[in-house]
Amino acid sequence: MVSPSPAPSQIQQPAPGTTPPASSSATSSRGGVSGSVASPFGAQAQQAGLNIVVLDPPHGGTDPGARGTGGIRESEIVLDFVIQVRRALELQGFQVVQTRQGNENPSFDDRSATANAQRGAVFVSLHVSSTGLPGTVRVYVNADLPPVADSNGLIPWDHAQAPFLGLSKTFGDLVQGFLTQRFKGSPDSAQAASVRQLRTTAAPAIAVEISSVTVEDRADLDRMAPGVADAIARGAASFKPSYVVPNSPGGLP
């Protein structure tokens, strides 16, 4: 289930196309991120191609996410889906980083920090909804964020996604296109929404939401996993030539 965005905070990180001074860092006061978060920006990042996909299976721990009949829990299903998505991505030559491996529940900011520490990466958060037509899949990108940077070239943590919105939409549309080929009734293009997990991610980022936990038999969801995995992997491979880090705060890709 995709989580909406709460009120923004004022944590900052370097803007794309700037090399952060030695003393600058992006830290989180809410998510338990300790020390500095390595910036994916700067001259070296400008030359990097897409080679890493960060997979985010949300919820976990005491947070089961959406729950359905027969004990279906979103937190368990998405972790199983990630295994197949990871395999499909690795077959396409991508390195894969996961925000959680087991039944733990990292904070939103910890998950974003994992993504923001990578160079040449995209971010994919997997969800199972409690609504929607069963057997369909939707891709979400974050709604518009105003490009904000201070005189030091720092972007507030809660606006980290702003420079990447165009790239995220391109990536999202590609993945959605492959999903629609597999799952009839799914939208033709990615939809915009205020998604909490995407807003603090400094990389092209999408949320993929599968419908739904209301199915009577979990096997109906499990049968969707290979098609979802293939669509995400093919979408990432198709997006690779378009991957360019924005050169300026709020700059269009």
C-alpha positions in Angstrom: 0.0 0.0 0.0 1.5 3.3 -1.1 2.0 5.7 1.8 1.1 9.4 1.3 3.6 12.2 2.1 3.5 13.9 5.5 4.6 17.4 6.1 8.1 18.1 4.8 11.2 18.5 7.0 14.2 20.8 6.5 17.0 18.2 6.3 19.2 19.2 3.3 21.5 17.4 0.8 23.7 18.6 -2.1 21.9 19.6 -5.3 22.7 17.6 -8.5 25.7 18.9 -10.4 27.4 20.2 -7.3 30.3 18.8 -5.4 29.6 18.9 -1.7 32.1 20.5 0.6 33.9 18.1 3.0 31.8 19.3 5.9 28.4 18.9 4.2 26.2 15.8 4.7 22.6 14.7 4.5 21.4 13.3 7.7 17.9 12.5 9.0 16.5 13.6 12.3 13.5 11.2 12.0 14.7 8.0 10.4 17.6 7.0 12.6 20.2 7.6 9.9 23.5 8.1 11.7 26.5 10.1 10.3 26.8 11.2 6.7 24.8 10.0 3.7 27.1 9.6 0.7 26.0 11.9 -2.1 25.3 10.5 -5.5 26.0 13.9 -7.1 29.1 15.7 -8.3 31.3 15.4 -11.4 32.0 11.7 -11.0 28.3 11.0 -10.8 27.7 13.0 -14.0 29.7 10.3 -15.9 28.1 7.3 -14.3 25.6 5.2 -16.3 22.7 3.2 -14.8 24.0 0.0 -13.2 22.2 -0.3 -9.8 18.6 -0.9 -9.0 17.6 -0.3 -5.3 14.6 -2.5 -4.5 12.4 -1.5 -1.6 10.0 -4.0 -0.1 8.0 -1.7 2.2 6.7 -2.4 5.7 8.0 -5.3 7.7 8.5 -5.9 11.4 5.5 -4.8 13.4 4.0 -3.2 10.3 2.3 -5.8 8.1 1.1 -3.2 5.5 -2.2 -4.0 3.8 -3.9 -7.2 5.1 -6.4 -9.4 3.4 -8.5 -12.4 4.0 -6.8 -15.7 4.8 -3.9 -13.9 6.6 -2.4 -12.3 3.5 0.1 -9.6 4.6 1.6 -7.1 2.2 5.0 -7.1 4.0 5.4 -10.8 3.3 4.2 -10.8 -0.3 6.5 -7.9 -1.4 9.5 -9.6 0.1 8.7 -12.7 -2.0 8.2 -10.6 -5.1 11.5 -8.9 -4.6 13.3 -12.2 -4.9 12.0 -12.7 -8.4 12.5 -9.1 -9.4 16.1 -9.2 -8.2 16.7 -12.4 -10.3 15.2 -10.8 -13.4 17.3 -7.6 -12.9 20.5 -9.5 -12.4 19.9 -11.4 -15.6 19.8 -8.0 -17.3 23.2 -7.2 -15.9 22.1 -4.9 -13.0 23.5 -4.9 -9.5 20.7 -5.0 -6.9 20.6 -3.4 -3.5 17.6 -4.1 -1.1 16.4 -1.8 1.6 15.5 -4.8 3.8 16.4 -8.5 3.6 14.0 -10.0 6.2 11.3 -9.0 8.6 12.8 -5.8 9.8 11.2 -2.4 9.1 13.7 0.4 8.3 12.4 3.9 8.5 11.4 5.8 5.4 14.5 7.9 5.7 16.8 4.9 6.2 15.4 3.4 3.0 16.0 6.7 1.1 19.5 6.9 2.6 20.3 3.4 1.2 19.2 4.6 -2.3 20.9 8.0 -2.0 24.3 6.4 -1.2 24.4 4.7 -4.6 25.9 6.0 -7.8 24.2 5.2 -11.1 21.0 3.9 -9.5 17.2 3.9 -9.8 14.8 3.1 -7.0 11.8 0.8 -7.1 9.4 0.4 -4.2 7.0 -2.6 -4.4 3.5 -2.5 -2.9 0.4 -4.6 -2.8 -2.8 -2.6 -2.5 -6.0 -3.1 -0.6 -8.1 -1.7 -3.5 -8.1 -1.8 -7.3 -9.0 -4.4 -9.8 -7.4 -7.7 -8.8 -4.8 -8.8 -11.3 -3.7 -5.3 -12.3 -0.6 -3.3 -11.6 -0.1 0.5 -11.3 3.1 2.5 -11.4 3.3 5.8 -9.4 5.8 8.6 -9.6 5.9 11.4 -7.1 3.7 14.5 -7.8 5.4 17.7 -8.7 7.8 19.2 -6.1 9.0 22.8 -6.3 12.8 22.9 -7.1 14.4 24.3 -3.9 18.1 24.9 -3.2 19.8 27.3 -0.9 22.9 29.4 -1.7 25.2 26.5 -0.8 23.6 24.3 -3.4 21.8 22.1 -0.8 18.4 20.7 -1.5 16.0 20.0 1.5 15.9 16.3 2.2 12.1 16.3 1.6 12.6 17.7 -1.9 15.3 15.3 -2.9 13.1 13.9 -5.7 12.5 17.3 -7.3 15.3 17.3 -9.9 14.5 13.7 -10.9 10.8 14.0 -11.6 11.2 13.9 -15.4 13.4 10.9 -15.3 11.1 9.2 -12.9 8.2 9.7 -15.2 10.1 8.3 -18.2 11.2 5.3 -16.2 7.7 4.8 -14.8 6.0 5.0 -18.2 8.4 2.3 -19.5 7.7 -0.1 -16.7 4.0 0.6 -16.8 3.9 -0.1 -20.5 5.5 -3.6 -20.0 3.1 -4.3 -17.1 0.0 -3.4 -19.2 1.1 -5.8 -21.8 1.1 -8.5 -19.1 -1.8 -7.5 -17.0 -4.9 -6.3 -18.9 -6.8 -3.5 -17.2 -3.7 -1.8 -15.9 -3.2 1.9 -16.8 -1.3 2.8 -19.9 1.1 5.2 -18.2 2.5 6.0 -14.7 0.3 8.0 -12.4 1.5 10.9 -10.2 0.8 10.9 -6.5 2.4 12.2 -3.3 4.3 9.1 -2.3 6.2 9.4 0.9 9.0 7.0 0.0 9.7 8.6 -3.3 9.9 12.2 -2.1 13.2 11.8 -0.2 14.9 9.7 -2.9 17.6 11.4 -5.0 17.4 9.2 -8.0 14.8 8.2 -10.6 12.2 6.5 -8.4 8.9 4.7 -8.9 6.4 2.8 -6.8 4.8 -0.4 -8.3 1.5 -1.4 -6.7 -0.1 -4.7 -7.3 -3.8 -5.4 -6.8 -4.8 -6.7 -4.3 -4.7 -8.3 -0.9 -8.4 -8.9 -1.2 -8.0 -11.9 -3.4 -9.3 -15.1 -1.7 -6.3 -17.2 -2.7 -2.7 -15.9 -2.3 -1.7 -18.0 -5.2 -3.5 -15.5 -7.4 -0.9 -12.9 -6.3 2.1 -15.3 -6.5 1.3 -16.1 -10.1 1.7 -12.4 -10.9 5.3 -12.3 -9.6 7.2 -13.5 -12.7 5.3 -11.0 -15.0 5.9 -8.1 -12.6 9.6 -9.0 -12.3 10.0 -9.3 -16.1 8.3 -5.9 -16.6 10.5 -4.1 -14.1 13.7 -5.6 -15.5 12.7 -4.8 -19.1 11.7 -1.3 -18.1 15.0 -0.7 -16.3 16.9 -2.0 -19.3 14.9 0.2 -21.7 15.4 3.2 -19.4 19.2 2.8 -19.3 20.0 4.9 -22.4 17.8 7.8 -20.9 19.6 7.8 -17.6 21.3 11.2 -17.1 21.8 13.0 -13.8 20.4 16.5 -13.9 23.1 19.1 -14.0 21.4 21.8 -11.9 18.9 22.1 -9.1 15.5 21.5 -10.6 17.1 21.1 -14.1 15.1 19.2 -16.6 16.6 15.8 -17.7 
